[in-house]
Amino acid sequence: MDAKVRVHGHFNGLKTTLLFALMWAVIMLIWWATGGTRQTLGIYIVIGLATTFFSYWFSDKLAIASMGAREVSEAEAPEIYQIVRELSAKAGKPMPRIYIAPTMSPNAFATGRNERHAAVCCTQGILQILNARELRGVLGHELMHVYNHDILTSAIASAMATVITYLGYSLMYIGGGNSRDDRDGGSGGLGLVGVLLSVILAPIAASLIQMAISRTREYDADEDGSLLTGDPEALASALNKISYGAQTTPMRKTAGTQSVSAMMIANPFSAAGFSKLFSTHPPTDQRIARLMEMAREMNGTPVSAPTYSTRVLR
């Protein structure tokens, strides 16, 4: 089975392209409304790209350090190595490095700018609650984030969000003096409106679009990872356990954990009310429903409630 075969029913690639286009439209709208110059727009684009290139190039080191994770040997985690080796060989990709993070909040993430600089990290908590079959589903999901170049996608989205945010905040200080109304002899009202919209709405819009891009990538990794493992039900069961575990044992919020949270398989923090709007992850029940539907399509028969081994990894 080709691990790179996509499930085309949700058109997530097209959605991501449209969201990138929308983000560029927001940038150009801010630039037009505030009468910015070409030089001004170029400065912010350079700042955003430079910042994101650094975070992308060193993504694995930054993410691992933020979680306080350590690399483990095959002797320390033989079952994880066995699963990852099998799946990476099936996908025809190099074996990534394996890390374990010292937190009991159940989660996992993959990082690295390409397949040869990839790392997969599991928390101690996830190894306590998942059996081997479920962990295989999770690792398949995480490997597909690397194989689908989602780190690059996230980096581009971050760069564009940075440009939008810088444009908005900087206008608090430089104002709208070069607005179209000023150039046309008007009162500068459009410039003031443009500044206010940029300062208040632009960062929110950038965050929402960035979150939407992240959500489409999660759906892709769910589907492609399940094609790699051939077992969507296992990932569905794992997501159910991880979501419950993350709510009962949420990860401590620090600058480091917040920077890595979007890369994790599930939201590591307690999300309720308005905060759900800015969640980088789709609702778990929707992800599970998609996976169970995928299992029905793969099996060609109705899927009953799955039974799983009670053995857990230590």
Secondary structure, 3 states (H helix, E strand, C coil): CCCCCCCHHHCHHHHHHHHHHHHHHHHHHHHHHCCCCHHHHHHHHHHHHHHHHHHHHCHHHHHHHHHCCEECCCCCCHHHHHHHHHHHHHHCCCCCEEEEECCCCCCEEEECCCHHHCEEEEEHHHHHHCCHHHHHHHHHHHHHHHHCCHHHHHHHHHHHHHHHHHHHHHHHHHCCCCCHHHHCCCCCHHHHHHHHHHHHHHHHHHHHHHHHHHHHHHHHHHHHHHHHHCCHHHHHHHHHHHHHHHHHCCCCCCHHHHHHHHHECCCCCCCCHHHHHHCCCCCHHHHHHHHHHHHHHHHCCCCCCCCCCCCCCC
